[in-house]
Amino acid sequence: MSFKVKEKDMLNIVTPYGDRYRVNDKGEIIRTDMKFKPNKEWLFIGLSHVKRNELVRFKDITPEMLKSFKPCWKNGKPQFTVRDNDHGTIREWGNTKYHGVKNIYFD
């Protein structure tokens, strides 16, 4: 069974540093710390594991999947970071102490 995220549902990502980002159904990333309009130049690709060669693609992230998803190790440190496409450049957010994924959820 496939789950379709409703247009109004947004994926929320919280870093250990407290930064918050929202991702709309088109994969556009929205910063919440300033006035920032989503655009097709900054896109969320998925969650990249910090040690394993593993990518959880955006289309595979659903509310059901997140029920059992553990973004952090037992010690509380993030085991995933964000992979994005920023103006044509594929990148992964660096230092997981500040830019890892501490929490992720839909609203």
C-alpha positions in Angstrom: 0.0 0.0 0.0 1.3 3.4 -1.0 0.9 6.5 1.2 0.5 9.9 -0.5 1.5 12.8 1.7 -1.3 15.5 1.5 -0.2 18.8 0.1 -0.6 20.5 3.4 1.6 17.9 5.3 5.1 19.2 5.7 8.2 17.2 6.7 9.9 18.9 9.7 13.6 18.4 10.4 15.2 19.5 13.7 19.0 19.6 14.1 20.9 19.2 17.5 21.7 22.9 17.3 18.0 23.7 17.2 17.7 24.8 13.6 14.4 23.8 12.0 13.6 23.2 8.4 10.4 22.3 6.6 10.1 20.3 3.4 7.0 20.7 1.2 5.5 18.0 -1.0 7.7 19.1 -3.9 10.9 18.6 -1.8 11.6 22.3 -1.5 13.4 23.1 1.7 12.1 26.1 3.8 14.3 27.7 6.5 12.2 28.7 9.5 14.7 31.2 11.1 14.1 33.9 8.5 11.6 34.9 5.8 12.4 32.3 3.2 10.2 31.3 0.2 10.5 27.7 -1.0 11.9 27.4 -4.5 13.0 24.6 -6.9 16.7 25.6 -6.4 17.0 24.0 -2.9 15.6 20.5 -2.8 15.6 17.8 -0.2 16.9 14.5 -1.7 16.8 12.4 1.5 18.5 11.3 4.7 22.1 10.0 4.4 23.5 7.7 7.1 26.7 9.0 8.6 28.6 5.7 8.6 26.8 3.3 6.2 26.3 3.9 2.5 22.6 4.3 3.0 20.2 6.9 1.6 16.5 7.1 2.7 15.0 8.9 -0.3 12.4 11.7 0.2 9.7 9.7 -1.5 10.2 6.8 0.9 9.8 9.0 4.0 6.2 8.6 5.2 4.4 9.0 8.6 4.3 5.2 8.9 8.0 4.9 8.2 8.9 7.5 10.8 7.0 5.6 13.5 9.9 3.1 13.7 12.7 5.4 12.4 15.5 6.2 14.8 17.4 9.3 13.7 19.9 9.2 16.6 22.2 6.6 18.2 21.4 5.4 21.7 23.8 8.1 23.0 21.6 10.8 21.4 24.0 11.7 18.6 22.5 11.9 15.1 23.1 8.9 12.8 21.6 10.7 9.8 22.2 13.9 8.0 20.4 15.7 5.1 21.4 15.2 1.4 20.2 18.1 -0.7 20.5 19.7 -4.1 21.4 23.4 -3.7 21.4 25.2 -7.0 22.6 22.1 -8.9 25.2 21.0 -6.3 24.5 17.7 -4.4 25.7 18.0 -0.9 25.4 16.5 2.6 25.1 18.6 5.6 28.4 18.3 7.5 29.2 18.3 11.2 26.3 16.2 12.7 26.9 17.7 16.1 25.2 20.8 14.7 23.6 19.8 11.4 22.6 16.2 11.9 18.9 15.1 12.1 17.9 15.1 15.8 14.2 14.8 15.1 12.0 14.4 12.0 8.2 14.3 11.7 5.2 15.3 9.6 2.6 17.9 10.7 
